[in-house]
Amino acid sequence: MALVMLGSTAQAQQLQVRDCNEQNIAFVAEGAAKLPDGKQKTTAADELTAAREALAKGDVEACKAHLQKATLQTK
């Protein structure tokens, strides 16, 4: 049972929503750049673009959602 709980905790930490700021967007972009060409890389790039646009508009919640989607592509 302890192993299951540890696994759940690790998953929760991986899915933790990052604050929406240029530093976190750049961090995720760095990981996305290392992905092989393909759907995951394209999706991550599209989500990062949407995150940057949302941040520029001051829509922090939308930015967080797009940043999380981009992050999931790099896992």
C-alpha positions as CSV (number, residue, x, y, z in Angstrom):
1,M,0.0,0.0,0.0
2,A,2.9,2.4,0.8
3,L,4.3,1.9,-2.7
4,V,1.0,2.9,-4.3
5,M,0.8,6.0,-2.2
6,L,4.3,7.0,-3.1
7,G,3.5,6.5,-6.8
8,S,0.4,8.7,-6.5
9,T,2.4,11.4,-4.7
10,A,5.1,11.3,-7.5
11,Q,2.4,11.6,-10.1
12,A,0.7,14.5,-8.3
13,Q,4.1,16.3,-8.2
14,Q,4.7,15.7,-11.9
15,L,1.2,17.1,-12.7
16,Q,1.6,20.1,-10.4
17,V,0.6,23.3,-12.3
18,R,3.5,25.7,-12.7
19,D,3.1,29.4,-12.1
20,C,2.6,31.2,-15.3
21,N,5.7,33.4,-16.0
22,E,8.4,33.7,-18.6
23,Q,10.8,31.7,-16.6
24,N,8.5,28.7,-16.4
25,I,7.5,29.0,-20.0
26,A,11.2,29.1,-21.0
27,F,11.9,26.0,-18.8
28,V,9.2,24.0,-20.5
29,A,10.2,25.2,-23.9
30,E,13.7,24.0,-23.3
31,G,12.3,20.5,-22.6
32,A,10.0,20.7,-25.6
33,A,13.0,21.6,-27.9
34,K,14.6,18.3,-26.9
35,L,11.7,16.2,-28.1
36,P,12.0,14.3,-31.4
37,D,10.1,15.9,-34.2
38,G,6.5,14.8,-34.2
39,K,3.1,15.3,-32.7
40,Q,4.2,15.8,-29.1
41,K,6.7,18.4,-30.1
42,T,4.2,20.3,-32.3
43,T,1.6,20.1,-29.6
44,A,4.0,21.4,-26.9
45,A,5.1,24.3,-29.2
46,D,1.5,25.2,-29.9
47,E,0.6,25.1,-26.2
48,L,3.6,27.2,-25.3
49,T,2.6,29.8,-27.9
50,A,-0.9,29.9,-26.5
51,A,0.6,30.2,-23.0
52,R,2.7,33.2,-24.0
53,E,-0.3,34.8,-25.7
54,A,-2.5,34.3,-22.6
55,L,0.3,35.7,-20.3
56,A,0.6,38.8,-22.6
57,K,-3.2,39.3,-22.2
58,G,-3.0,38.9,-18.4
59,D,-5.1,35.7,-18.4
60,V,-3.1,33.7,-15.9
61,E,-5.5,30.8,-15.6
62,A,-5.5,30.2,-19.4
63,C,-1.7,30.5,-19.3
64,K,-1.4,27.9,-16.6
65,A,-3.7,25.5,-18.5
66,H,-1.7,25.8,-21.7
67,L,1.6,25.5,-19.8
68,Q,0.4,22.4,-18.1
69,K,-0.6,20.9,-21.5
70,A,2.8,21.7,-22.9
71,T,4.5,20.2,-19.8
72,L,2.6,16.9,-20.2
73,Q,4.0,16.6,-23.7
74,T,7.5,16.6,-22.3
75,K,6.8,13.7,-19.9
